[in-house]
């Protein structure tokens, strides 16, 4: 999935990918709530890191729109992965990346 994301980030669908990624992170975050069956400690930790992923993704989007990406593409994905790992919410990032890749029309690229 990382290779697909890097290919898209380096191409003409960059902004579409970043918009879809930010939306995907926010929608997937709903699965981390207490109401989704998690205890409060997990929900707090996960949602704190989901929020950080949203900040990173939207700053990257905003910066890319100004043609000055905040992070190099590999570092961008690394920071997202670090937050997903620290928040024990890798499925949030995985789901969001898959959705963003599909929306960008690159679902058939190899992982």
C-alpha positions, -999 to 999 in steps of 0.1 A, spaced: 0 0 0 29 24 8 43 20 -28 8 29 -42 5 59 -20 40 71 -29 32 67 -66 0 87 -63 17 114 -42 42 118 -70 16 122 -97 -13 142 -109 -38 128 -84 -19 141 -53 -46 165 -42 -74 141 -47 -55 115 -27 -48 138 2 -85 150 4 -97 113 3 -70 104 29 -81 131 53 -118 122 49 -110 85 53 -91 91 85 -120 111 100 -146 85 90 -125 55 102 -119 72 135 -156 66 144 -147 30 150 -124 39 179 -151 55 201 -162 39 234 -196 34 217 -178 11 192 -169 -12 220 -135 1 231 -127 11 267 -121 47 275 -83 44 277 -81 29 242 -106 55 228 -86 84 243 -52 71 231 -65 62 196 -85 94 191 -56 115 202 -34 100 176 -62 100 149 -64 138 156 -26 141 150 -30 121 118 -57 145 107 -35 175 114 -6 159 95 -28 150 65 -45 184 63 -13 204 67 2 182 39 -29 190 18 -29 227 25 9 229 18 5 209 -14 -21 233 -26 5 260 -22 30 238 -40 52 236 -9 46 202 7 51 203 45 68 169 45 87 149 18 63 121 7 81 93 25 84 113 57 47 121 55 37 85 53 61 76 81 47 102 105 12 89 98 23 53 104 40 63 137 8 79 150 -13 49 139 11 26 157 13 48 189 -24 50 190 -30 13 184 -52 23 155 -34 10 124 -67 -1 110 -78 36 108 -48 45 86 -50 13 66 -87 19 58 -81 55 49 -51 47 27 -71 20 9 -100 44 3 -77 72 -9 -59 49 -33 -92 36 -47 -106 72 -50 -74 82 -68 -80 55 -94 -49 35 -85 -66 5 -68 -50 -18 -93 -14 -9 -84 6 -35 -65 11 -32 -28 
